[in-house]
Amino acid sequence: MTTLLDYCSLVRSKNAGPFTLTFDFMCHDQAAYDALVASGFLNRELFADLYGADPADILLVNHPLALAVKVSLPRPTVQGDLHDGDCYAGQQYAPLMDLTVSDVDEEHQA
């Protein structure tokens, strides 16, 4: 069972303004980055399902020189709204941590 932490030294979520939520996935090394990207695990449909966003509104960018993947999408609730339970969006990555990464390079399991 492989998780994001097998590939990433840092997984975080944060605000990118009051209307946008962003996720950063920074990989341990080149092999981890290559395997994670090749797995297709981080995709628009995953974030659409977990966060109720339209896949067309999700931006997914691979940063090979930084060994990182960035995903941005509209916040489910505007920052500071009465119903906003995570003002800085620092806890939004949590649902991703229990998921297993499928179709991965078996050589790179921790």
N, C-alpha and C positions, 0 to 999 in steps of 0.2 A: 504494500500500500504506500504510494508515493504522494506526498503533499507539497504544497508550495514551499514550505520551509526546507524541503530537500533540495530545492533549486535556488531559493532566494535568501540572502542575508538580511534583507529588509523588505517588509511588506507593510505599506501604510496607506491610509486614506486621509484626506484633508480637504479643506475648502480651496477652491480656485475662484474666489469671489462668492457673493451671497447666493448665487444661482447655480453654481457648478461644483460638483463633487469630483475629485480626482484621486486616482490610485497609482501608487508607484510600486513596481516590483523590480528590485535590484538583485541580480543573480550573483552567486558565489564566484563564478569563473566563466570562461568562454564555453566550456563543455555544458555547464548548467544552462546558460543562456540559450545555446543552440538547441538543447533538448527541450527546454520549455517552449520555445517558439515553435519548434517542429511538432510538438504535441497538439497544438491548436487549442489547448485548454483555455487560454485567455482569449475569449472572443466576444463579439457584441451580443450574441444570444445569451451567453452566461450572465452578463451584467443586466441585460434586459429582463431576464427571468428573476434574478435576485433583487433588483432595485426598481422594477416596474417602469422601466424607461423604454422608449421606442428605439429599436436597434439603429434606426437611421440617425438618431440624435447622439449616438455614442461614438466617440473618437478613440481609436486604439492606435498607438504609435510605438513601433519598435525602435529602440535606440541602441544599435549594435555596438557603437564605440563606447557607450556607457554600460553595456551589459544590462540594460534595463528595458522595461516595458511600461508605458504610461497609458492609462485609460481615464477618460473624462466623460462625464454625463451630467445631465441636469439633476440638481438636488431634488429628492422626493418632496422636501419641504424647504421653503426659502429660509436661509439662515436667520435665526432670531424670531421666527414665527412662533406664535403661541404653542403650536403643536410640534415644534422642533425639539427633539429630545437629545440632540447631539450638535450643539451650536458650532463646534469647530470641525465636525465631521471626522474626528479622530478615531471613532469606534466603528466606522462603517465597513472596514475591512474584515471584521470578525466572521461574518457568514462564509467567507472564502476559505478560512483556515481549516474547517472541518471537511472540506471537499477533497477527494482524491484526484490526482492528475492521471488521466488515462492516455494510452498510446504514447508512453514515454520510453526513452532510451534506458534500458534496464541496467546498463553499465554505470549509470550515474546516480544510483540510489545511495543515500547516506547510510 
